[in-house]
Amino acid sequence: RVGVTTAKLFAYAVGAAVLGVNTLEAIAAQAPTNTSELWAAIDAQRNQVFACQFSCQAGQWKPRNQTQLMDNVAWLGQLSPGQMITGQALLKLASQLPSGVVTADRKLWAPNAATVGKLAWQHYQSGRRDDLFTLAPQYFRASAAEEKRQTQSGAKK
């Protein structure tokens, strides 16, 4: 949230174009392409992950679907032998992976600035721009604080 706001403010101040880069796309871009399928996942807390499945096309990982919010058990149940897994969700879940699933090197589990910059440049060269005033982080659920407030509001009625 802070990063997107800072980027938008900077772009506005200097008249630059702005575009967002999906965190899971950046993590996937760092993974080796020696398998045909990849899952990138980050911890969403509350026993859930944000996950996206990728396929290797012309030496690059391309998303097969939209980012999903999934329960840890459901995500682990979708993994198959031969698939590669990457992302910081592995900090908690690596010991629970099914047999035959391959993990990317731990150094590749978090996005780095060089990868984000490279992806942003590729998107920029392809003509993509995001609207400065509507660009926002993708939220897949209310925050814990918002959920707590909703619960408390409902209890008061």
Buried (B, 14 or more C-beta within 10 A) or exposed (E): EEEBEEBBEEBEEEEEEBBBBBBBBBBBBBBBBEBEBBBBBBBBEEEBBBBBBBEBEEEEBEBEEEBBBBEBEEBBEEBEEEBBBBBBBBEEBEEEBEEEBBBBEEEBBBBBEEBBEBBBEEBEEEEEEBEBEEBEEEEEEEEEEEEEEEEEEEEEE
